[in-house]
Amino acid sequence: MSERSLPPPTLERLPVYVRVLDDLARHGETTASSSRVAELAGVAPAQVRKDLSRLGTYGTRGVGYDVADLAAHVRRALRLSDAHRVIVVGAGHLGQAVARYGGLRARGFEVVALTDVDPAVVGRSVDGVLVRHEDDLAEVVASTGATLAVLAVPPGAAQGTLDALAAAGVVSVLSFVPGRLTVPDGMAVRVVDVAAELQILSFYASSP
Ligand SMILES: NC(=O)c1ccc[n+]([C@@H]2O[C@H](COP(=O)([O-])OP(=O)(O)OC[C@H]3O[C@@H](n4cnc5c(N)ncnc54)[C@H](O)[C@@H]3O)[C@@H](O)[C@H]2O)c1
């Protein structure tokens, strides 16, 4: 199976495997069985074997997987071997928090610019990264080589900025904006709706 056509649930488990394998490597473990990876990832061992076989990786019977090789393989499947340059669109509360989050760089994502329309923030720097005017988006994408964007604008500005990102050549967007978006052709958008997630949790938190 081509990595382009991995089932979404498998794709969503891959970052968990990367974290688990990195932890094992940090603790000096060079090989790991599927059961060990499964235990640390909170997934069934058969599921781990199935996910990894979809990437064309198979452990050695009685030995397991080579931790470093497997981590490199999963990273390649996630295209994490290349450093990804990220633009944050909307330099408000959330956009600035994302740009300051050191965990992104640690995982291979470099925030290369923020954009905004508010003259109060355009020209400022957030953790050493310049806030550019949204009107310059195409030039910012071209000059930085960014392929990913984080969308953190008010809902009313979301569709326009998403379309502008597509026109500028950005192919993957993580959106924090609640509500429906029409995804331009050829673009992948993942939406994190914090309030909706909390609403789901409220179902578990309250007694009927
Ligand atoms: N703050 C949170 O905890 C949180 C949580 C979940 C979701 N969200 C959502 O994330 C988005 C951002 O939230 P926030 O709290 O950072 O808002 P914010 O008002 O602090 O920031 C939004 C920024 O977007 C800028 N902006 C407006 N139009 C723009 C455009 N066309 N191009 C570029 N920038 C533009 C504004 O000038 C502002 O700086 C909102 O849609 C919000 O609903 C926020």
The ligand as a Gaussian input file, in Angstrom:
#p B3LYP/6-31G(d) Opt

LIG

0 1
 N       -7.870000      31.502000      21.895000
 C       -8.342000      30.255000      22.051000
 O       -8.216000      29.611000      23.113000
 C       -9.018000      29.543000      20.905000
 C       -9.371000      28.240000      21.101000
 C       -9.950000      27.552000      20.057000
 C      -10.187000      28.181000      18.868000
 N       -9.898000      29.476000      18.693000
 C      -10.174000      30.071000      17.378000
 O       -8.930000      30.438000      16.790000
 C       -9.068000      31.634000      16.067000
 C       -8.100000      32.666000      16.641000
 O       -8.427000      32.893000      18.011000
 P       -7.645000      33.974000      18.879000
 O       -8.130000      33.831000      20.251000
 O       -6.186000      33.887000      18.605000
 O       -8.220000      35.334000      18.216000
 P       -7.520000      36.748000      18.219000
 O       -8.626000      37.724000      17.952000
 O       -6.664000      36.937000      19.419000
 O       -6.564000      36.667000      16.938000
 C       -7.026000      36.644000      15.630000
 C       -6.004000      37.410000      14.790000
 O       -6.355000      37.260000      13.419000
 C       -6.099000      38.498000      12.779000
 N       -6.811000      38.573000      11.511000
 C       -8.090000      38.978000      11.256000
 N       -8.351000      38.895000       9.938000
 C       -7.230000      38.425000       9.348000
 C       -6.865000      38.142000       7.995000
 N       -7.730000      38.302000       6.992000
 N       -5.623000      37.689000       7.757000
 C       -4.723000      37.521000       8.760000
 N       -5.006000      37.793000      10.053000
 C       -6.245000      38.230000      10.345000
 C       -6.525000      39.531000      13.807000
 O       -5.975000      40.806000      13.537000
 C       -5.993000      38.915000      15.092000
 O       -4.671000      39.338000      15.384000
 C      -10.524000      32.059000      16.181000
 O      -11.227000      31.597000      15.031000
 C      -11.005000      31.349000      17.433000
 O      -12.383000      31.065000      17.375000
 C       -9.310000      30.179000      19.670000

